Amino acid sequence: MTRRVVVVGADAAGMSAASQAKRLAGDGLEVIALDRGRHTSYSACGIPYWVGGDVASVERLVARTPAEHRANGIDLRLRQEAVALDLDRGEVEVRDHETGSTYRLGYDELVLATGARPRRPDVPGIDAAGVLGVQTLDDGEALLDELGRLDGGSRRAVVVGGGYIGIEMAEAMVNRGLDVTVVTRSAQPMATLDPDMGLLVHEAMEAMGIDVATDVTLRGIETDGSGRATAVATDQGTYPADLVVLGTGAGPETALAAAAGLPLGRWGGLVTDLQMRVFDTPGVWAAGDCVESIDRVSGNRVHMALGTHANKQGRVLGTNLGGGYATFPGVVGTAVSKVCDLEIARTGLREADCAAVGFAWLAVTVGSTTRAGYYPGAAPVTVKLLAERRTGRLLGGQVVGREGSAKRVDALAVALWNRMTVEEVAALDLGYAPPFSPVWDPVLIAARKAADAVRADTS
Ligand SMILES: Cc1cc2nc3c(=O)[nH]c(=O)nc-3n(C[C@H](O)[C@H](O)[C@H](O)COP(=O)(O)OP(=O)(O)OC[C@H]3O[C@@H](n4cnc5c(N)ncnc54)[C@H](O)[C@@H]3O)c2cc1C
């Protein structure tokens, strides 16, 4: 008998799940995927590079077109929004944005992959013309339209938010030739790093000509007579702006799930088991930015909205839905980003996280180079490691430096995943040749120093 799966949200998590389930189950599953937007299977991660001009066209950001999904047997329905869930009857109420009508769709299995909802600060003027978020391809198009409008005139961009989307958008605006200011409420940009590492990012951005204002509280957006943004008002003064970009973070998009009474965790994300089944709710599954995940270092549930997790969780979900078996074993908090030629990476816990969780930790920071010092192009890199006192267990790592720095974090992520000590990390057999690293890779130097510090620690 054919079972019907309804997938709500047809991007990374939803379409990974839909494709994998259909691949495994074939005609045994009828898969209907709904999305309220006009796009499917697109890379939001690529939007800053498209807006900045590194990626030539929006088509390059689309991994699989609607026609390709339909050819694979998935009934993909765009501009169709799930507006209510009836879990008792196994039905979704759907609004068709093409016709304005609503209809009910029965399901045997329901997949929620509704993603994240960008936070929009509740201040006067936030909806003014020229204030734009960065979440969807439509947002990217709107940003490009605004940039076109500014051609030939005054070109000042203020980016609100100093997280990874904020700094990537700052780079995009620099690449488009705008004067850029980043305002952030945190002590340093990239609050996912410790402040001492964030300071390196801050200094590098200033050296690139990007103004960075920290510890700033947004008060509102000032507008002209036509309702267009002219400045960003804060508790530290007013920053003139022809374009305001919001990079103010996002939380799980779970309003639909909450209204249906589904279990949400501390961060408002759906709570699932290892196979991505929503807890205590037979026939309902969830994956991607709308769920919380287990942090393997702290043991806590966290909301880590990243494409890498959305794709993996979707595949795990689809495997189970399609009759196979797979689990999503959690995250360690690895993320990489860049602003112009500065690369930024992190994994595991920050000092503040260690304190909150109850780990006793020590930290070491080392400066080195990305290549052998004598090899052309060798550039500075700073590595910070956190280790548990006494045991020496690696708890976290952060890397800030020039080209070739960021992906060094992957070695640390593997070490964290396997609960290695800094002593063990120091002994790892990492690759070496002058064009790629000094003979002692910066990660190994940092681990060795951390191991020394753990041994010398008597507290
Ligand atoms: C600018 C930017 C840069 C990023 N860069 C990176 C990066 O470098 N690395 C990384 O790992 N991650 C990055 N991310 C995060 C990554 O894009 C997300 O983690 C990923 O897209 C999550 O996939 P998802 O399928 O869970 O959610 P989404 O991609 O948000 O998809 C959810 C879909 O659900 C639809 N939807 C929601 N509610 C309903 C409803 N009721 N009915 C119908 N449809 C609905 C939405 O329209 C949307 O299409 C970036 C994100 C942004 C915005």
The ligand as a Tripos MOL2 file, in Angstrom:
@<TRIPOS>MOLECULE
LIG
   53    58     1     0     0
SMALL
NO_CHARGES

@<TRIPOS>ATOM
      1 C1         22.8310   34.4450    4.3060 C.3       1 LIG1
      2 C2         23.0000   33.0440    4.8480 C.ar      1 LIG1
      3 C3         24.2360   32.4470    4.7980 C.ar      1 LIG1
      4 C4         24.4020   31.1600    5.3090 C.ar      1 LIG1
      5 N1         25.6440   30.5770    5.2560 N.ar      1 LIG1
      6 C5         25.8100   29.3280    5.7590 C.ar      1 LIG1
      7 C6         27.0750   28.6800    5.6770 C.ar      1 LIG1
      8 O1         28.0550   29.2490    5.1700 O.2       1 LIG1
      9 N2         27.1950   27.4260    6.1880 N.ar      1 LIG1
     10 C7         26.1250   26.7590    6.7510 C.ar      1 LIG1
     11 O2         26.2760   25.5910    7.1760 O.2       1 LIG1
     12 N3         24.9010   27.3440    6.8210 N.ar      1 LIG1
     13 C8         24.7280   28.6040    6.3380 C.ar      1 LIG1
     14 N4         23.4890   29.1970    6.3970 N.ar      1 LIG1
     15 C9         22.3720   28.4680    7.0450 C.3       1 LIG1
     16 C10        21.6780   27.5390    6.0650 C.3       1 LIG1
     17 O3         21.2830   28.2250    4.9240 O.3       1 LIG1
     18 C11        20.4740   26.9520    6.7770 C.3       1 LIG1
     19 O4         20.9320   26.2750    7.9280 O.3       1 LIG1
     20 C12        19.7130   25.9800    5.8930 C.3       1 LIG1
     21 O5         19.1730   26.6240    4.7810 O.3       1 LIG1
     22 C13        18.5930   25.3320    6.7020 C.3       1 LIG1
     23 O6         17.8430   24.5130    5.8710 O.3       1 LIG1
     24 P1         16.3380   24.1630    6.2480 P.3       1 LIG1
     25 O7         15.8330   23.3360    5.1430 O.co2     1 LIG1
     26 O8         16.2760   23.6540    7.6350 O.co2     1 LIG1
     27 O9         15.5980   25.5810    6.3120 O.3       1 LIG1
     28 P2         15.3940   26.6540    5.1500 P.3       1 LIG1
     29 O10        16.4950   26.6310    4.1840 O.co2     1 LIG1
     30 O11        15.0970   27.9390    5.8630 O.co2     1 LIG1
     31 O12        14.0740   26.1550    4.4260 O.3       1 LIG1
     32 C14        12.8530   26.1630    5.0760 C.3       1 LIG1
     33 C15        11.7840   26.2940    4.0340 C.3       1 LIG1
     34 O13        10.5260   26.1100    4.6580 O.3       1 LIG1
     35 C16         9.5940   26.9640    4.0460 C.3       1 LIG1
     36 N5          8.4850   27.1200    4.9930 N.ar      1 LIG1
     37 C17         8.5380   27.5720    6.2760 C.ar      1 LIG1
     38 N6          7.3300   27.5120    6.8320 N.ar      1 LIG1
     39 C18         6.4900   27.0160    5.9000 C.ar      1 LIG1
     40 C19         5.1050   26.7190    5.8840 C.ar      1 LIG1
     41 N7          4.3310   26.9040    6.9480 N.pl3     1 LIG1
     42 N8          4.5710   26.1910    4.7530 N.ar      1 LIG1
     43 C20         5.3490   25.9810    3.6550 C.ar      1 LIG1
     44 N9          6.6600   26.2590    3.6060 N.ar      1 LIG1
     45 C21         7.2220   26.7580    4.7260 C.ar      1 LIG1
     46 C22        10.3870   28.2340    3.7780 C.3       1 LIG1
     47 O14         9.7980   28.9890    2.7460 O.3       1 LIG1
     48 C23        11.7490   27.6700    3.3850 C.3       1 LIG1
     49 O15        11.8970   27.5320    1.9890 O.3       1 LIG1
     50 C24        23.2940   30.4820    5.8790 C.ar      1 LIG1
     51 C25        22.0390   31.0980    5.9310 C.ar      1 LIG1
     52 C26        21.8880   32.3640    5.4250 C.ar      1 LIG1
     53 C27        20.5330   33.0150    5.4890 C.3       1 LIG1
@<TRIPOS>BOND
     1     1     2 1
     2     2     3 ar
     3     2    52 ar
     4     3     4 ar
     5     4     5 ar
     6     4    50 ar
     7     5     6 ar
     8     6     7 ar
     9     6    13 1
    10     7     8 2
    11     7     9 ar
    12     9    10 ar
    13    10    11 2
    14    10    12 ar
    15    12    13 ar
    16    13    14 ar
    17    14    15 1
    18    14    50 ar
    19    15    16 1
    20    16    17 1
    21    16    18 1
    22    18    19 1
    23    18    20 1
    24    20    21 1
    25    20    22 1
    26    22    23 1
    27    23    24 1
    28    24    25 2
    29    24    26 1
    30    24    27 1
    31    27    28 1
    32    28    29 2
    33    28    30 1
    34    28    31 1
    35    31    32 1
    36    32    33 1
    37    33    34 1
    38    33    48 1
    39    34    35 1
    40    35    36 1
    41    35    46 1
    42    36    37 ar
    43    36    45 ar
    44    37    38 ar
    45    38    39 ar
    46    39    40 ar
    47    39    45 ar
    48    40    41 1
    49    40    42 ar
    50    42    43 ar
    51    43    44 ar
    52    44    45 ar
    53    46    47 1
    54    46    48 1
    55    48    49 1
    56    50    51 ar
    57    51    52 ar
    58    52    53 1
@<TRIPOS>SUBSTRUCTURE
     1 LIG1         1 GROUP 0 **** ****
